[in-house]
Structures are given as structure tokens and as C-alpha cells.
Amino acid sequence: MKNPGLALTLAFGSCALAVFAADWPQYRGPGSDGSSPEKGLLKKWPSEGPRQLWKRPLQLGFSSFAVSAGKAFTLEQRYLDGASQEVCLALDASTGKELWAVPLGMARYDNGYDAGPDDGPRSTPAISGGKVYVTSAYLRLVCLDANSGKVIWSKDLPKENAAKNISWQNAASPLIEGNLVFVAGGGPGQALLGIDKESGKVVWKAESDKITHATPIAATILDKRQIIFFTQSGLVSVQPNDGKVLWRYNFPYRTSTAASPVVAGDIVYCSAAYGVGAGAARISKEGGQWKATELWRKPGNALCNHWSTPVARDGYIYGVFGSKQFKTGPLKCIEAASGKEVWSQPGFGPGNVITFDGQLLVLTDYGDLVLAEASPSGYTELTRTHAVDGKCWSTPSISNGHIFARSSKEGVCLDVSAQTVSR
């Protein structure tokens, strides 16, 4: 569709269905919250699965797809010029044809060793205004032309902003909000950065938090737009325009924090593996002062998200929980205000969840795509299909009636739009 943000009515014979389509321009979607405004998509797929537009091999990587203006972008690891390198890849969203590929630098993880069978780029590109923004494993922030892949500007955060990397290297994706790109990756006094997306100039720098693998999010809480980073100190919320801290919520750090925070109204939920567990705080404001008051905290791995960020809907948190429960980890519904487990369904593993039009779309760690109701009344599966082979630690994307999903070895695009309804 030429105007993906418009509501359209498509008529097929005697069947007219209201369709709302949208791009998926960055990690976890247009609102950085794992949700899509798309409506009118199929809730029941054929036994052989939705119509496959394309499937193609991909090299190692846990990067997700970002989709905008007819192109799909992701990162993969390739062996170039005698070395493993991370590469930003642009594909035609309709055919899967490679349009361009740009090396970003070395692909080394786990304390510097070459990428192995369980390694690869983890960051996801972000697209805005015909430009692609990528953060590499070694904290190089690059702006590329979306049509050609030409480098427009590049920042080496360790050299320019005294950034210090972490074990397994950077996995966080750049966040775009308004005219700024937000990243965590600087030294004392400049750990959190707001960067002009056109010029690459640092607009503001603030705080001294150490980074994690978690991508920051943008959210509106109590009518105030804010950027929330998940650092080794916990959650820190700042004003988008100047980086001024609004509130903090202290939360433990151990080994790695990889799931982004989740906002449910005035409640912010966060979680980490390695025995840390989960917690939630209610955000309030009185007399111009912001405050985060802890509602609950549950340590351990029973209620934790390893790298699988949940989604929020109507006061409930839906996501894949557990630590290293490959193929078996459960999809759960948790009450945001109390941390109470409402229901649990095993058999998903540490894949990822997004939501649209009242449904959950889950990519299991073994490559199944599952559509289920987003309801606290119980687990109701609507349909599923096996989409890709290989390890799936990335997040599925929905754009213009199509599902984009990938594993460590291949990517796929499936048509779930109303066009597939029998005419």
C-alpha cells in the first residue's frame, strides 16, 4: 500500500473488511511497545499456513526485522575480507530480494571470540525519514541512506563518548522518537545520549549509568512523554528533549539484563534472568515531582524474562517467561499491579511476543508462529504454523498485512491480510 498509515476498506466480491495497515519501523514496532495498530488480519490460517511471499537464507543473527516504505532491514554476520563482520541488510519487503548490504565492523561476542553457532548480531535497525539507524555490537552508531545503504554519518561511542561495552557486546537497538535517536552508551556524565537523527550531533548527554543489553523505550505516563532506559542501576526515565531525569526505580543487575521495560498505564514492569526476577513500580507525580513506588518484586527465575520482552494490554502482562527453558518455556499472563500469575501455557521457549487487534503473535524459539487471544480469562490458541527453521531469539514484525520473522539461518514473509480471504 502506498499510504500504510491510512485506514482502508478493501472489498473482495461480497466480502468487505476494514483494514488498517502500518509500518514496523524499529525494534518492537512503531510505539516501541511491541504493539501494532493493524486490524482486519486473518485470525485463522489455512492448515498449510498463511500464503508465503518469500523465504530466504540468512546468516547468523538474532536481529529482528524493521519494515518501512517497502523494505525490510535486519543485521546478520558475514565473513568478509578475512574476518567476521556485522552487516546491515536491506531486502525488498515483497520479494525478499537483497537490495544492499553494508558492513558495520567486526562480529565478535562472548568476550571477544569469533561468532559461533549461537552468536550473531542482536541489535535491530530503526528507520525514519528515508534513513536507517544501526548500533553495532561494538557501539558504533551508523546512519545509512535507506535506498542505497550509503553511510550518512557514523559515531564511535567508545571513542567519542567514553562508552564501555559489556560481555556478549551490545545488543540494544537505537530508539527513534521525534528528531532524536536515543542510545545508552557513554562514560560518566554521558551514559544516556539524545542524538540529532539528521546530523549525528549529540543534543544532550546525561547520567553515569552502566549499560545493559536492553533497548530503551518511549512511553506516555500521566500525559508526559518520556524515554525509559533499563541500566545496571535499574529504570531511569528522562525527558526526551533534554535528558532531565524524571524518576528512577532501583532494580538489581546480575550477568545480563536484556528485556526492555514494559509500561501498563502508570505501572512500569521490568525483569531480568540469572536469578534476578521481576518487579513493578507505580509512577506518580505531585507538585511537579515524579516518584516511582514499588508495587511488588519477585526474585528468581519463575517470573523472569531472559531476552523476551512482554507486552501490556488492559492491565495485564503477556510474555514468555523463564530462564533457558528452551522449547518448553511458558507463555504467561501476569497481573501488572500485583505480579499474580493469571495463567500459564508451556511449550514456547524463549521466543518473543507482540500484539495487535486483541491478539498475541508469538514466535517460539523453534520457529512456530502462534496466534492467541490476549485475554486474562485463559489461554486460547487461534492458529499456528511452522514458519522458519533454526534458533529464533528475535521478535516477529507485522507490516501492511504481512508477518516478518527470522531465525539464526533464514527469514520469511507471510501474508495474513484480508486479500487471502476466499473471494
N, C-alpha and C positions, 0 to 999 in steps of 0.2 A: 504494500500500500504506500502511496506517495505521501500521505499525511497520517503517520502512525499514531499520533496523539488524538485523532478525531474519533468520535463515535459514529459508526456507520451502520446502515441497515442493508444487509445483503439478502436478496431473495433468490431462492433456488426452486423453480417450479411453484408449487403451492406452499413451500416452506419458507417462512421469513424469520430470521433470527437476528436479534440485536447483538452487535459485535463491537467491543471496544478494544482496540489494539494499542500497543505501546512498545517502545524500545526498552532494552535492558542494558543501560549504558555503563554500568560499573558493577563491582562486586556487590552481590546481594540486592541488585536492582535499582530502579530509579530513586527510591527513597532510602536506600542503604539499610532497609529493614527486612529484606527477604520477601517482600510482597510485590505483586504486580496488579495494576488496575484492569488487566484484561478480563473480558467477560464473553460469554457466548461460546466457550470452548467445549469440546466433547467431554462428557463425564463417563462415557462408556466407550471403550476402544474395541475394535474387532479382535477376534481370538488370535489373529496373527500379528496384532499390534497396530498402532497408527501407521498411516502411509509414510514410508521413509523417503525423504527428499534426497538425502545423501548420507553416506558413511565413508570415512576415510581414515587411513592410518595416521597416528600422531606419535611423536617421540615422547620420552619421559616427561612427566609434568603433572602437578596437581592444581595447576591454574584452571580457573573456570572460564566460561565464555562470557564476554561482554558483547552486546549486539546493538548496532546503531546504523541507520542510513544504509541498510542493505549489506552490511559487512559484519562478520563475526571475528573477534580478536581473542587470542589466548597466548600463553607462553609455553614453550617446550624446550627441552635440552637437545642440542645437536652437537655432533663432533665436527668442528670446523677449524681449519688451519692448524691441525695437530693438537687441538685442545677441546675439552667440553665447554660449551658456551650456552648461555640462555639466549633464546631467540623470541622476539615478538612476532607473531604470525597473524597475517590478515587473510581471511577467507571470504569468498563470495557467500553470503548467507543463504542463498537459494540453491547453490550447486556444490558448495564445499571446495571449489577451486581455489588454490593458493594464489593470492594477488601479490603479496610481497612478504619478505621475511627479513628482519633486521637484528643482527647480533647485539646483545646488551653487555656482554662481559662474561667472565668465567662462571661455569656452573659447578661449584664445589660446595659440599654440605657436610654436616656432621664433623665439625672441627677441621675442615679443610680437605677431606678426601674426595676423590672423584665421585661423581654421581653413580650410585649403584642401582639395583633393581627396585629399590623402594624410595628413590630420591628423584628430584626434579624441581623445576620452578614451582613455587606455591602462590606467588602474587598474581592478581588478575588485573588486566588493563582497565583503564577508565577512559570514556570517550566524551568529548564536549566540543561543540563548535568546529567540527571537522578536524579535531586533533585527538591524538591518543597519548595517554599518560601512563607510564610504567615505572614501577620501583623494582629494581633488581635485587637479587639475593645479597649483594654487597652494597646496598643502599645508594645506588645510582638512580636518580630520578630523571627520567627522559621524557621529552615531549616530541612526538612524531606527527608528521602530516598523515592524516588518515587515508588519503588517496594514494600516496606514493611511498610512505614509510620514511621519507626524508626527516633527518633529525633537525628540529627547530631550535631546541635548547636542551641543555643537559646540566645536571648538578651532581657533583660528587659530594654527598653529605658528610662522609668521614673527613674529607679534606677541607671542605668549605664551612662545615658547621660542627666539627669535632664529634661526629656521631661515632658511637661504639656499638659494634654488631654483637650478636648473641649466638649461642650454639644452634646448629642447624641453619644459621643465617636468617636473613629477613624473610618473612612470609606475609607481612602485611601489605595490603593493596592501597594505592592512593585513593583518597576520598575527594570528590569534587562537589563543592557547594557554592553557588553563585560564581564569583570571579576568582575564587581561590582553590588551590589544591592543598589538602591537609595531609601531613605525614608526621609520624613520630620518628625522630632520628637525628638528634643533635646532642651536644655536650651540655655541661652546666649552663643554665640560663637560656638555653635554646633547644631543649629537648622536644618541644612541640612547635611545629612550624606551620604558618599560613603563607603560601607562596602564590604570587600572581600567575594565573594559568597562561597568560599571553606572553609575558616576558621572562618568567622564571625568577623574578626578583622576590626576595624574602620580604613580605609585607609586615609580618610580626614574628617574633620568637619569644618563647616563654618557658619557664619552669625547668627543673633539672631531673625529671623522672627518667628512669632507665626503661628502655623499650621492651616490648613483648612481641609475640608473633601475631597479636590481634589487630585487626583493621579497625580504625576509628569509625564512628557513625555520626550522622546528623539526625537530630530529633527536635520536635517541638514539645516542650514540657511547660505547663502553666502559661501558655501563649508566648513562650520565649524560645526562639530558635537557638540551638546550641550544638556544639561539637563535643562528643564524649570519647575520650581516649581511655584505653584499658592498659595501664602501665604496670610496672612491677610494684608500684605503691598502691594500686587499686584504680578506681574510676576517678577521672578528673574531667569536669565539664568546663568548657570555655566559651566565651563569646566569639562568634565566627569572625568578626571584623577586626578584633584587636588582641585576641588571646587571653583576655582577662578571665581569671578563674571565677566561676560562679559557685561551684560546690565540689567537694571531694567525698568519696566513700572509700575508706581503707579496706583493702582486701589482700589476703596472703598471696605470695608468689612462691612457686616451687618448680624448678626444672623448666617448665614452659607453660605459658598462657596463650592459647590460640583462638578461642571462640570470642567473637565480638559481644559487647553488651547488648541487651535487648530491652526496649522501652515498652511498657504496658501502661499507658495513661501517665500517672505521676509516679509509677513504680519503675525502677530500673533493676534488672536482673543481670547477674554475671556468674561465670563458672569457670573452673579450670580442673584439669586432671591431676594425676600424681598425688592423690590424696587430699587435694585442696577442697574440692566440693563446690557448693553453690551458695549464693546469698542474694538478698534483695533489699533495696532501700526505698523509702518513700521520700520524694523530693517536695519540699515546701518552700514558701517564700513569705517573709514577714518583715515589714518595714524596710524593704529593699535588700534584706539579707536572705541568701539562699541557704538551705540546710538539707542534708541527706540523713535520714533517720533509719537505722537498720530495722527491718521488719522481721527477718529471720536469717539464719545461716546454718547450713548443714554440711559438715565436713565429710570426707570420704569419697569413694568413687561411685556409690549407688546413685547419687544425684549430681552428676558432673557431666560436662560436655568437653570432650577432648579437643577436637578442632571443629566440631559440628555445631554451628551457631543455630539456636532455635528461632522460632518466630512467635509473635504475640498476637492474640486475637481475643477480643472481648474479655479481657482479664485472665486469660489462660496462656500458658507457655507450652508450645508443642515442639518437640525435637527428639533427636537421637541421643540417648544418654548412655553412660558407662565408659569405662576405660579399657581399650584394647580388646573389646568383645567383638572380634571380627566375625562377621556373618550372623552373629547371634544378638548383638546389642539391641535393646528395645527402643521403639518409638513410644514416647510418653506424653501424657497431658498433665501439666502441673498447675495448680492454682497459684497465680503470681503473688497474691497478698500473703499467703501462708506457707508456700512451699509444699503443700499437701499433694501427694500423688493421687490423681483422679482416675487414671487408667494407664495400663502399660501393655504393649504388644511386642513380643520378641521377634527376632528374625530379620533385623535390618543391618546391623553392624554400623560402624562409624562413617555412614554416608552423610547426606545433608538434606535439609528440608526448606522448601519455600512455600508460599501460599498465594492463592488467587481465588476470587469469586467464591469464598466459603469452603475451599478445598485445600488440602495439603498435597503437595507434589514432593515425593521422597525419592532420592536416588540412593539405593542401597550400596554398600561398599563392594558388592559383587556384580553391579550393573543392571539391576532391575529398576524400572521406574514404576512407582506405585502412586495411585491417586486415591486419597481417603478423605472422609469428611473431617473438617476442623470443628469438632464438637466435643464438649465435655461429657456428653451422655454415653460415650463409649466409642471403641474403635470400630469404624465402619469402612471397609475397603470397597471402593467403587470399581477399580480395574487395575491391571498391571501388565507390564510387558518386559521382556529382557531386551535391553537397549544396546549395551556395549559389553565387551569382554575386557578383563583387566581390572586393576585396582582403582576404585572410584572414591577418591577422597576430595573431590571437587564438588561444587554446588551446581545443580541444574539451573537453566535460564529459560524464560519464556519471552518471546518477542514476536509480535504480529501473527499470532496463532500457531507458532512453532515452538517446540521444545528443543533446546540445545543441551546436550550432555556429553561428557567425555570421561575417559578413564586414563590410565597411565600409558595406553597403547593405541586408542582410537577415539574418534569423535563422531557424533551422529546428530542429524536434524530430523525431527518427526513432525508431521503436520497434524495438529489436533484442532484445526479451525473448523468452522461451520461448513466450509467447502467440501469436507469429506462426508457430510450427511448425504444420504441417498437422495438423488434427485428424481 
